[in-house]
């Protein structure tokens, strides 16, 4: 009886090990596929991480975040996130601050301000050139922020995709490790089942595995 129970548990463990091995294989494939796709797509953009004067013109916190990648091609998720959050966004904030008394401006704010000034000029035939220039500056800022947000979004999507690939790789390692443990336990289970069958045949108590 104990021998049959040990075999049942052992073969169940073997089945679970097989499932984990298949899962590990699929997760490894996902990790490699995503990594290749992310690198290929980013490489096609031909973006080089800022260095030298380009870093010096940024706020200190942004420059420090970009220094580890200075001068390297942008081809990984972490580089994409750093470029989006500490280079593109830094320039967007600086552009908005130049028109808004030092405070950053969102796309919606720039768009609303630009439409407001443009409407006021359209209704005022005596609008000065300075007023027209201000309205145009806000409309240009709106366009700049739109393009900046679009590029940031694409880069951050790539970063999120790359992160999924990294998680898949970690999960694959865990799956393979779990399968290895189950295979070892399967071996011990089969050994114990044989021992139990031999002892039961001799009419002696079955030895217990610690």
N, C-alpha and C positions, 0 to 999 in steps of 0.2 A: 504493500500500500504506500509506504513512504517513498519507495523507489519510483512509483508511477507519479506521485505528486511532485517529486524533484524534477522528473523529466518534463512534466507539464510546465512548471515554472521556468525551467531552463530554455525550453523551446519558445516559450512566450518572450523571454528575454532576447533570444536570437531574432525573433520576428521584429521586435522593437529596434534592435541594433540595425537590421536591414532598412527599416524605415528611416532611422537617423542617418545612415550612410547615403540613402537616396536624397534626403533633405540636404545633407551636407554638400553633395554633388551639385544639386540645383542652386544652392546658395553660393557656392564657389563660382558656378557659371554666371550667376547674376553679378557677383562682385567683379569678375573679369570683364564682362560685357559692359557694365556701367562705367568702369574705369577707362576702358578703351574709347567708349563713346564720348565721355566727358573730355578726355585729352584731345581727341580728334576735333571735336566741335570748338573747343577753346583755341586750339592751335590754328585753326582756320581763320580766326579773328586777328591773328598776328599782333596781339597786344603784348607789350613789354612793360614789366612793372617799373614804376618810376624810381629814379635814383638821382643823386647829385642835387642840382638846383631845383629839380622838380620836387624833391623831398623837402628841401630847405624852405620852399615857399608855403609849406603846409603848417598847420598848428602842430605843436610838439607831440601831442598824443597821437595824431594821425601819422606823423612821420615815424614815430617809434613802432607803430603797428605795421608799417610797410617796410621797414628796414630789413627784416629777415628775407624778404623776397626781392630786394632791390636789384634791378637789371636783369632778372630772369624772365623767360617767356611765361605768360599767364596760361597755364595748362592744367591746373588742379583746382579743386573746390575751395580749399582755404585761401588760395591766391585770389580767386574770383571774389570771395567775400571781403577780403581785405581791400581789394581795388574798388569794389562797390561802396563799401562803408567808410573808407578812409581816404579815398582819392576823389572819386566822382562826387560823393556827398559833400566832401569838404569844399570843393569848388562850387557846388550848387549853393551851399550855405553862404559862401563868401560873396557870390554874385547877388544873392538876395539881400545880404547885409549892406551892400554898397548902396542900395536904393531904399533901405528901410531902417535907417538910423542905427545900423549895427546889428539888427536882429534878423535871423534867417527867415526866409519866406517860403511857403509851400506853393505848389503849382496852383491850387485853387485860389489862394490869396493873390498871387500875381495875376491870374486870369481875371479875377473880379476887379482888381485895381486897374488893370489895363483897359477893360471894357468901360469902367466908370469914367476914366479920363478921356478915352476916345469919344464916348457919347457926349461928354461935356464940351469937347472941342467942336464936335459936329453941330452942336446947338449954338455955338458962339463964333460968329464970323470974325470977331475981333481977337481971337485967341492968338497969343504971342508964339514966337518960334520956340521959346523955352518951354511953354506948355505942351507944344506939339512934340518936342524932343523928349519930355518926360513921359508922355503917353506912349511914344514909340519905344522908349527904354523898358517900360513895364511889359509891353507886348513882346519885345525881344526876350526879356527875362522869362516870360511865360513859355515861349518856344524852347528856350534853353533848358528850363526845368522839365518840360515834357520829354525832351530827348534824353536828359539825364536820368529821369525816372524810368524811362523805357529800357535804357541800357542796364541800369541797376537791377531792374526786375529780371532781365534775361540772365544776368550774371548770378543773381541769387537763386534763380531756378536751377541753374547749373550746379551751384553749391549744394542745394537741397538734394538734387539727384545724386551727386557724388557722396553725400552723407549717407544716403540710403545704401549705396554700394558698399561703403565702409561697414555699416551695420550688418549687411548681408555677409561680409567677410568674417566678422566677429561671430555671427551666428553659425557660420559654417564650421569654424574651429570648435565651437561648443558642441555642435552636432557630432563631429568626428570624435571628439573626446568622449562624449556620452556613449557612442557606439563602441568605442574601444573598451570602456568599462563594462558594458553589457556583454561583450564577447568574452572578456575575462571571467565574468560571473557565469556565463554559459558553460565555459570549460570546467569551472569548479562545480557547477550544478550537475553536469554529466558525470564527473568523477564521483561526486557524493551519491548519485543515483546508483552507480555501479557498486559502490561500497555498501549501500543500503540493501541492494538486491542480494549481495553475497552474504551479508550478515543475517538478513531475513531467512535465507535458505538454510542457514546453520542454526536458526532458532535463537539467536542472540540479540541483545538490545542494539538498536541502530546508533552508531556514533553520531554525535552532534557536531556541526561545524560552528566554530566560534564566530 
